[in-house]
Structure formats: structure tokens, C-alpha cells
Amino acid sequence: MRLSRIIMALTVGLAVVAVPAVAGAAQPQPSPSPTVTDPPQPPPYPPNLVTTLTVNRPTIFLGETVVITGRNFGPNETVDIVVTAQPLAAPAAGTARRSDGSTVAMAPVAFQAAAAVDRFTARTNAAGVFTRRYTPRVTGLLTITATGRESDRTASTELRVLHKKKPHLPVTGSSLGTPMKVGGGLVAVGGVMLLGTMLWRRRNRFGTGGAR
């Protein structure tokens, strides 16, 4: 009798413990939260663009003007422009041939380092582009370098400046007038002298015949 009571009590206790565990297992489990990742960052401005500097004419004569164009600098920034110059390549030491076929010795020309000849600024627009007119004051091979103050972007280009050629003036009637007048005068003088000589010979001939 006592043994059956003990078994019944153990059975009831196990049933009381098992019911909450089964109830908890039956409840829905919360879904795992998704992993949060950093949003993609926008590319820096300007993306993968090369800064360039160009001139509209690579070779000019002294006194002419070129247009300098810079692209892909920073937006709305000041650009510092520096122009350096060095002499054009001179002939090496040796001999040179004259127009008459003769030769003349040429001395070597010492190399001169490039020196800054001009400094000025330009202003870019919202797209990082600027244009600037420039009139060189010296001849030679010029190197133009532009550097953005905020973006620190830089680019260079070259410009060849030659001495201005002297125009060949055409020969006009007024230019020929003086030589023609001089030539005409000489012809007239020669004619008078020839006529005088003939008269002098004729007179001498008649004079000689009269004396006989």
C-alpha cells in the first residue's frame, strides 16, 4: 500500500514537471535578426578622370595669342599657372654649308636651364574646367604647368614660340622709279657725250681739209 502511494506521487511529480517543458517547446521561436552591412560609399570627385592641359596652337610666332584649356580640376577652384622657357635646340658644333657651297665652322652653344617667365591664375567652373588666353613675351620652348589650389591636381603642356618673320616687300613701281631715273640720266649723258665726240671729229676733219 505504501509502495503504490510512493509510485503515484512520483508519477504526478513527473507530469507536473513535463507540462511546462512541452508548452515552451510548442511556442514559436523568434526569427534571427538580419546582419547589418555598411552602405556603399560614393566615389570621390571626379571619378577616374585624368587632369589635362592643352593649347589650341602648339607653335606660334612671338606676339600671337593662344588659348589654354584645363580639364578635370576641382570644381570652382583657383588654378596657379607657371610658364617656364628654354631656348630652342641649337645646331651642334661642326660645319655648316653656305648658299655658295662653301662651309663655315660653328661653335657649340651652351645649354641654358629652363626659367620661369610668367605666373598667373585661372578659375574653374562647376565641372572643373577653365580657359585662359595667354600671349608669350619670349621665344623658345615654353612649358605651361597648372596646379589646383584645393584639389592639388596638376597638368602640363608645351608651346613653341618662334621669332616673327620679316615680310618680304614686293617690288613696286615707286621702288623701281629711282634706279630707272638714274639709268635714264646715264644714258642721256652718254648720248650727249657720243654726239659731242662725233661733232668734234667732224670739225677736226673739215678743219684739216681747209688748211690744205
MARTIFI-753769 format. One record per atom (N, C-alpha, C): residue in one letter; x, y, z. Coordinates in steps of 0.05 Angstrom, whole numbers, padded with zeros to 5 digits, always signed. Each point is the difference from the previous one (the first is absolute). Layout:
AXYZ
...
% end
This chain:
M+00017-00024+00000
M-00017+00024+00000
M+00017+00025+00000
R+00020+00000+00017
R+00018+00023+00001
R+00016+00002-00025
L+00008-00021-00012
L+00016+00000-00024
L-00016+00012-00024
S-00025-00007-00001
S-00017+00011-00022
S-00004+00030+00002
R-00002+00009+00025
R-00002+00029+00004
R+00025+00015-00009
I+00023-00012+00006
I+00025+00013-00008
I+00002+00001-00030
I-00008-00022-00014
I+00002+00000-00029
I-00019+00020-00012
M-00025+00003+00012
M-00019+00019-00011
M+00010+00029+00004
A+00013+00006+00022
A+00010+00026+00005
A+00022+00007-00020
L+00018-00019-00005
L+00021+00005-00020
L-00011+00005-00027
T-00022-00015-00008
T-00012+00004-00026
T-00012+00028-00003
V-00014+00008+00021
V-00013+00027+00000
V+00022+00022-00002
G+00022-00004+00015
G+00022+00020-00001
G+00012+00003-00028
L+00005-00023-00012
L+00012+00000-00027
L-00019+00013-00020
A-00026-00004+00003
A-00020+00012-00018
A+00000+00030+00003
V+00002+00010+00025
V+00000+00029+00005
V+00025+00013-00012
V+00023-00013+00001
V+00025+00011-00011
V-00001-00001-00030
A-00011-00020-00012
A+00001-00003-00029
A-00019+00019-00015
V-00022+00008+00013
V-00020+00017-00014
V+00012+00027-00008
P+00014+00016+00017
P+00012+00026-00009
P+00021-00004-00021
A+00015-00021+00001
A+00021-00004-00021
A-00013-00005-00027
V-00022-00015-00001
V-00014-00005-00025
V-00013+00025-00010
A-00011+00016+00018
A-00013+00025-00008
A+00020+00020-00011
G+00025+00001+00012
G+00020+00018-00011
G+00011-00008-00027
A+00002-00026-00004
A+00009-00010-00026
A-00020+00005-00022
A-00026+00002+00007
A-00021+00004-00020
A-00001+00029-00008
Q+00010+00020+00015
Q-00002+00028-00007
Q+00019+00006-00024
P-00007+00019-00018
P+00017+00007-00023
P+00025+00015+00009
Q+00022-00007-00012
Q+00026+00012+00006
Q+00004+00025-00016
P+00011+00022+00011
P+00005+00025-00016
P+00020-00005-00022
S-00005+00012-00023
S+00019-00003-00023
S+00025+00016+00005
P+00023-00009-00010
P+00025+00014+00004
P+00000+00027-00014
S+00012+00020+00012
S+00001+00027-00012
S+00020+00000-00023
P-00006+00014-00023
P+00019+00001-00023
P+00025+00016+00007
T+00022-00008-00013
T+00026+00013+00005
T+00001+00027-00014
V+00007+00021+00015
V+00000+00028-00011
V+00028+00005-00012
T+00001+00008-00026
T+00025+00007-00013
T+00001+00030-00006
D+00025+00011-00003
D+00003+00029-00006
D-00009+00006-00028
P-00014+00022-00004
P-00009+00008-00027
P+00024+00007-00018
P-00001-00005-00026
P+00022+00007-00018
P+00006+00030+00000
Q+00026+00006+00000
Q+00008+00028+00000
Q+00002+00011-00028
P-00009+00025-00006
P+00002+00011-00027
P+00029+00004-00007
P+00007-00002-00026
P+00028+00004-00009
P+00008+00029+00004
P+00026+00005+00004
P+00009+00028+00002
P-00003+00015-00026
Y-00002+00027+00002
Y-00003+00017-00024
Y+00028+00009-00010
P+00005+00000-00026
P-00015-00014-00021
P+00009-00029-00002
P-00017-00019-00006
P+00007-00028+00000
P+00017-00008-00024
N+00024-00009+00006
N+00018-00012-00020
N+00004+00018-00025
L+00002+00026+00004
L+00004+00018-00022
L+00029+00011+00001
V+00012+00004-00023
V+00027+00009-00001
V+00000+00030-00005
T+00015+00015+00016
T+00002+00029-00003
T+00018+00006-00024
T-00010+00018-00018
T+00014+00006-00025
T+00003+00030-00003
L+00021+00008-00015
L+00005+00029-00007
L+00008+00001-00029
T-00013+00016-00017
T+00005+00001-00028
T+00001+00030-00009
V+00012+00004-00024
V+00000+00026-00013
V-00012-00004-00028
N-00014+00020-00010
N-00013-00003-00026
N+00020+00000-00024
R+00024+00010+00004
R+00021+00000-00021
R+00026-00007+00013
P+00013-00022-00009
P+00026-00008+00012
P+00023+00017-00007
T-00001+00014-00023
T+00022+00017-00009
T-00011+00027-00009
I+00012+00022+00010
I-00008+00027-00008
I+00024+00017-00004
F-00004+00025-00010
F+00021+00020-00002
F-00003+00020+00023
L+00022+00012+00007
L+00000+00019+00022
L-00021+00022-00005
G-00016+00006+00020
G-00021+00020-00002
G-00028-00011-00005
E-00001-00026-00007
E-00026-00012-00004
E-00011-00011+00026
T-00026-00007+00001
T-00014-00008+00025
T-00011-00028-00004
V+00002-00016+00022
V-00011-00027+00001
V-00022-00002+00021
V-00016-00021-00001
V-00020-00005+00021
V+00007-00025+00015
I+00004+00003+00026
I+00007-00023+00017
I-00026-00011+00012
T-00004-00027-00001
T-00024-00013+00010
T+00009-00022+00020
G-00012+00001+00024
G+00005-00020+00020
G-00026-00015+00006
R+00002-00027+00004
R-00023-00017+00005
R+00005-00018+00023
N-00022-00007+00015
N+00000-00019+00022
N+00016+00010+00024
F+00000+00027+00004
F+00010+00010+00025
F-00023+00000+00020
G+00005+00011+00024
G-00021+00002+00020
G-00021+00020-00009
P-00025-00004+00009
P-00022+00019-00007
P+00004+00027+00014
N-00003+00021-00015
N+00000+00028+00011
N+00025+00005+00017
E+00024-00006-00011
E+00024+00004+00015
E+00019+00018-00016
T+00019+00012+00014
T+00021+00016-00012
T+00023-00017-00009
V+00009+00004-00025
V+00021-00016-00011
V+00024+00018-00005
D+00023-00007+00011
D+00025+00015-00004
D+00014-00011-00025
I+00008+00019-00018
I+00013-00007-00025
I+00028+00012+00000
V+00020-00017-00006
V+00028+00009-00002
V+00010-00007-00028
V+00013+00019-00012
V+00012-00004-00027
V+00030+00002+00002
T+00014-00021-00008
T+00029-00001-00001
T+00009-00001-00029
A+00024+00010-00006
A+00009+00001-00028
A+00029-00009-00001
Q+00007-00013-00022
Q+00027-00006-00006
Q+00005+00004-00030
P+00025+00007-00008
P+00005+00005-00029
P-00007-00023-00017
L-00007+00005-00025
L-00004-00021-00019
L+00026-00014-00006
A-00001-00025-00008
A+00024-00016-00005
A+00018+00014-00021
A+00025+00004+00007
A+00019+00013-00018
A+00016-00021-00015
P+00011+00006-00024
P+00016-00019-00014
P+00025-00008+00016
A+00008-00025-00003
A+00023-00010+00014
A+00026+00012-00012
A+00022-00002+00014
A+00025+00010-00010
A+00008-00016-00025
G+00012+00013-00019
G+00007-00013-00025
G+00003+00021-00022
T-00008-00008-00024
T+00001+00019-00022
T-00027+00003-00013
A-00005+00022-00012
A-00025+00006-00014
A+00007+00009-00028
R-00017-00007-00019
R+00005+00007-00028
R-00015+00025-00008
R+00014+00018-00013
R-00012+00025-00009
R-00014-00004-00027
S-00014+00021-00008
S-00015-00003-00025
S+00019-00002-00024
D+00025+00011+00002
D+00018-00002-00023
D+00016-00026+00000
G-00006-00018+00019
G+00014-00026+00001
G+00023-00001+00019
S+00009+00022+00011
S+00022+00000+00019
S-00010-00008+00027
T+00017-00007+00019
T-00007-00008+00026
T+00012+00019+00021
V-00013+00001+00023
V+00009+00018+00022
V-00002-00016+00026
A+00020+00003+00018
A+00000-00014+00025
A-00020+00013+00019
M-00013-00017+00016
M-00020+00009+00020
M+00009-00008+00027
A+00000+00019+00019
A+00008-00006+00028
A-00024-00012+00014
P+00005-00018+00020
P-00022-00011+00016
P-00014+00021+00017
V-00026-00003+00004
V-00016+00019+00015
V-00005-00012+00028
A+00006+00015+00021
A-00003-00010+00027
A-00030-00003+00006
F-00008-00021+00014
F-00027-00005+00008
F-00009+00018+00023
Q-00024+00010-00003
Q-00011+00018+00021
Q-00024-00014+00013
A+00000-00001+00027
A-00022-00012+00014
A-00025+00016-00003
A-00023-00014+00003
A-00026+00013-00002
A-00004+00019+00023
A-00012+00022-00005
A-00005+00020+00021
A-00029+00010-00002
A-00012+00006+00023
A-00028+00010+00000
A-00001+00028-00012
V-00019+00003-00019
V-00002+00026-00013
V-00027+00013+00005
D-00020-00016+00008
D-00027+00012+00005
D-00014-00017+00022
R-00016+00014+00016
R-00017-00012+00020
R-00027+00014+00000
F-00022-00015-00001
F-00026+00011+00001
F-00020-00021+00010
T-00025+00006+00003
T-00020-00018+00011
T-00024-00002-00018
A-00016-00021+00004
A-00025-00004-00014
A-00021-00011+00020
R-00025+00001-00008
R-00022-00010+00018
R-00016-00021-00015
T-00004-00023+00013
T-00016-00021-00013
T-00030+00004+00005
N-00016-00013-00016
N-00029+00000+00004
N-00008-00024+00016
A-00026-00005+00002
A-00010-00022+00017
A+00009-00027-00010
A+00007-00003-00026
A+00009-00025-00011
A+00031-00003+00001
G+00014+00020+00012
G+00029-00002+00002
G+00015+00008-00025
V-00013+00016-00017
V+00012+00009-00026
V+00006+00030+00001
F+00022+00008-00013
F+00006+00028-00002
F+00013+00005-00028
T-00002+00025-00009
T+00014+00009-00024
T+00013+00027+00006
R+00023+00004-00012
R+00016+00025+00006
R+00016+00007-00025
R-00003+00025-00009
R+00016+00010-00022
R+00028+00009+00009
Y+00020-00006-00016
Y+00028+00006+00008
Y+00016+00009-00024
T+00015+00022+00003
T+00017+00010-00020
T+00029-00001+00010
P+00017-00018-00010
P+00027-00002+00009
P+00016+00025-00006
R+00020+00006+00017
R+00018+00023-00003
R+00028-00008-00009
V+00006-00026+00000
V+00026-00009-00008
V-00003-00023-00020
T+00022-00005-00015
T+00001-00022-00018
T+00013-00024+00013
G-00004-00024-00012
G+00012-00024+00011
G-00022-00021+00004
L+00008-00022+00013
L-00018-00022+00007
L-00012+00005+00027
L-00025+00007+00002
L-00013+00007+00025
L-00014-00025+00011
T+00002-00004+00027
T-00015-00021+00014
T-00020+00014+00019
I-00025-00006-00004
I-00022+00012+00015
I-00010-00021+00020
T+00001+00007+00026
T-00008-00019+00021
T-00022+00013+00017
A-00023-00014+00003
A-00023+00009+00016
A-00004-00018+00024
T-00005+00012+00024
T-00004-00015+00024
T-00024+00011+00016
G-00019-00017+00006
G-00023+00009+00016
G+00007+00004+00029
R-00009+00022+00012
R+00007+00006+00027
R-00014-00019+00020
E-00026-00007-00004
E-00014-00017+00018
E+00003-00030-00007
S-00002-00007-00026
S+00001-00028-00008
S+00029-00010-00002
D+00019+00018-00002
D+00029-00007-00004
D+00004-00016-00026
R-00019+00002-00018
R+00003-00013-00026
R+00018+00017-00018
T+00017-00013-00016
T+00019+00015-00017
T+00001-00012-00028
A+00007+00016-00019
A+00003-00009-00028
A+00018+00020-00014
S+00013-00009-00022
S+00019+00018-00015
S-00004-00004-00030
T+00010+00020-00015
T+00000-00001-00029
T+00023+00017-00010
E+00007-00003-00026
E+00022+00015-00012
E-00010+00018-00022
L+00014+00023-00004
L-00006+00019-00020
L+00026+00010-00012
R+00002-00001-00027
R+00025+00009-00013
R-00005+00028-00012
V+00017+00020+00008
V-00003+00028-00008
V+00024+00007-00018
L-00005+00008-00024
L+00021+00006-00019
L+00002+00030-00004
H+00023+00009-00010
H+00004+00028-00007
H-00018+00007-00024
K-00011+00024+00001
K-00018+00008-00022
K+00016+00005-00025
K-00009-00012-00022
K+00014+00004-00026
K-00006+00027-00011
K+00022+00012-00012
K-00004+00026-00013
K-00013-00004-00027
P-00021+00015-00006
P-00013-00004-00026
P+00018+00009-00023
H-00002-00014-00023
H+00015+00008-00024
H-00017+00020-00015
L+00009+00024-00002
L-00015+00021-00013
L+00001-00003-00030
P-00022+00001-00014
P+00000-00003-00030
P+00012+00025-00013
V+00012-00004-00023
V+00012+00022-00015
V-00022+00014-00015
T-00003+00026+00005
T-00022+00015-00013
T+00012+00021-00019
G-00017+00014-00014
G+00009+00020-00018
G+00016+00022+00013
S-00009+00008+00024
S+00014+00021+00014
S+00028-00009+00009
S+00003-00026+00006
S+00026-00011+00007
S+00019+00001-00023
L-00010-00005-00025
L+00017+00000-00024
L+00004+00027-00011
G-00014+00020+00009
G+00001+00027-00012
G+00028+00012+00001
T+00012-00001+00024
T+00027+00012+00003
T+00021-00013-00017
P+00003-00027+00000
P+00020-00012-00017
P-00005+00006-00030
M-00025+00000-00008
M-00005+00006-00028
M+00007+00029-00007
K-00005+00018+00018
K+00007+00028-00005
K+00030+00003-00003
V+00015-00013+00019
V+00029+00001-00001
V+00010-00012-00026
G-00011-00023-00008
G+00009-00012-00025
G-00006+00017-00024
G-00024+00012+00000
G-00007+00018-00022
G+00018+00024-00002
G+00008+00011+00023
G+00018+00022+00000
G+00027-00008-00011
L+00010-00024+00008
L+00026-00008-00011
L-00001-00005-00030
V-00022-00011-00009
V-00003-00004-00029
V+00000+00027-00015
A-00014+00020+00011
A-00001+00026-00012
A+00028+00013-00001
V+00014-00003+00023
V+00028+00012+00001
V+00017-00014-00021
G-00002-00027-00002
G+00016-00014-00019
G-00007+00008-00029
G-00026+00005-00005
G-00008+00009-00027
G+00012+00027-00006
V-00001+00018+00019
V+00011+00027-00005
V+00030-00001-00005
M+00014-00017+00016
M+00029-00002-00004
M+00006-00012-00027
L-00016-00021-00008
L+00005-00012-00027
L-00005+00021-00022
L-00021+00015+00003
L-00006+00020-00020
L+00022+00022-00001
G+00010+00008+00023
G+00021+00019+00001
G+00026-00010-00013
T+00005-00026+00005
T+00024-00012-00012
T-00002+00000-00030
M-00023-00007-00011
M-00003-00001-00029
M+00003+00028-00012
L-00012+00020+00013
L+00003+00028-00010
L+00029+00009+00001
W+00014-00008+00021
W+00028+00009+00002
W+00017-00013-00021
R-00005-00025-00007
R+00015-00014-00021
R-00006+00013-00028
R-00026+00006-00004
R-00007+00012-00026
R+00012+00027-00003
R+00001+00016+00021
R+00011+00027-00001
R+00030-00002-00006
N+00013-00019+00014
N+00029-00003-00005
N+00006-00009-00029
R-00018-00017-00010
R+00004-00009-00028
R-00003+00023-00019
F-00020+00016+00003
F-00004+00023-00018
F+00022+00020+00003
G+00008+00004+00024
G+00021+00020+00005
G+00027-00008-00013
T+00005-00026+00001
T+00025-00010-00013
T-00001+00003-00030
G-00023-00006-00012
G-00002+00003-00029
G+00002+00029-00009
G-00010+00019+00016
G+00001+00028-00008
G+00028+00011+00001
A+00016-00011+00019
A+00027+00010+00002
A+00017-00008-00024
R-00005-00023-00013
R+00014-00009-00024
R-00009+00017-00024
% end
